[in-house]
Amino acid sequence: MCRAALESEGNKTKVEAVNDGIVFLMAIPYLIVAAIGFAIYKMYYKKSISKEENLPTDL
């Protein structure tokens, strides 16, 4: 349906707007997954630092 509407008219701004909308909709899930991955990484890194601080130093 979108393709038919875009092909029937010669309006280039409408085509660019649809393409920008598609890119925006594709980018959001990737940003969410990246944010979750970064949060998990920070939690893992924080745990490993706290484990190293608790090790005895007089071995």
LOBABA-484705 format. One record per residue (C-alpha): residue number from 0; residue in three letters; x negated, y negated, z negated. Coordinates in steps of 0.05 Angstrom, whole numbers, plus 5000, padded with zeros to 4 digits. Example, Ala and Ser with C-alpha at 12.3 -4.5 7.8 and 13.67 -1.06 7.14 Angstrom:
BEGIN
num / residuo / px / py / pz
0 / Ala / 4754 / 5090 / 4844
1 / Ser / 4727 / 5021 / 4857
END
This chain:
BEGIN
num / residuo / px / py / pz
0 / Met / 5000 / 5000 / 5000
1 / Cys / 4944 / 4952 / 4983
2 / Arg / 4906 / 4971 / 5046
3 / Ala / 4968 / 4958 / 5089
4 / Ala / 4979 / 4890 / 5057
5 / Leu / 4907 / 4870 / 5066
6 / Glu / 4901 / 4895 / 5138
7 / Ser / 4966 / 4861 / 5160
8 / Glu / 4944 / 4792 / 5140
9 / Gly / 4880 / 4758 / 5162
10 / Asn / 4872 / 4724 / 5094
11 / Lys / 4799 / 4734 / 5073
12 / Thr / 4808 / 4704 / 5003
13 / Lys / 4860 / 4756 / 4986
14 / Val / 4814 / 4812 / 5008
15 / Glu / 4757 / 4784 / 4965
16 / Ala / 4804 / 4776 / 4906
17 / Val / 4825 / 4849 / 4911
18 / Asn / 4752 / 4872 / 4916
19 / Asp / 4733 / 4830 / 4855
20 / Gly / 4791 / 4860 / 4816
21 / Ile / 4768 / 4930 / 4834
22 / Val / 4697 / 4915 / 4811
23 / Phe / 4723 / 4886 / 4746
24 / Leu / 4767 / 4946 / 4733
25 / Met / 4708 / 4993 / 4746
26 / Ala / 4660 / 4954 / 4702
27 / Ile / 4701 / 4955 / 4638
28 / Pro / 4697 / 5030 / 4625
29 / Tyr / 4622 / 5030 / 4637
30 / Leu / 4613 / 4973 / 4588
31 / Ile / 4655 / 5008 / 4535
32 / Val / 4615 / 5073 / 4542
33 / Ala / 4549 / 5034 / 4539
34 / Ala / 4571 / 4998 / 4475
35 / Ile / 4591 / 5064 / 4442
36 / Gly / 4524 / 5095 / 4464
37 / Phe / 4486 / 5036 / 4436
38 / Ala / 4524 / 5041 / 4369
39 / Ile / 4508 / 5115 / 4364
40 / Tyr / 4434 / 5101 / 4380
41 / Lys / 4431 / 5047 / 4326
42 / Met / 4462 / 5093 / 4274
43 / Tyr / 4413 / 5149 / 4292
44 / Tyr / 4354 / 5102 / 4290
45 / Lys / 4376 / 5073 / 4223
46 / Lys / 4381 / 5143 / 4193
47 / Ser / 4312 / 5163 / 4218
48 / Ile / 4280 / 5100 / 4188
49 / Ser / 4313 / 5113 / 4121
50 / Lys / 4289 / 5185 / 4121
51 / Glu / 4217 / 5162 / 4134
52 / Glu / 4221 / 5112 / 4077
53 / Asn / 4243 / 5166 / 4028
54 / Leu / 4184 / 5213 / 4043
55 / Pro / 4132 / 5219 / 3987
56 / Thr / 4067 / 5184 / 4004
57 / Asp / 4019 / 5223 / 3958
58 / Leu / 4014 / 5287 / 3998
END
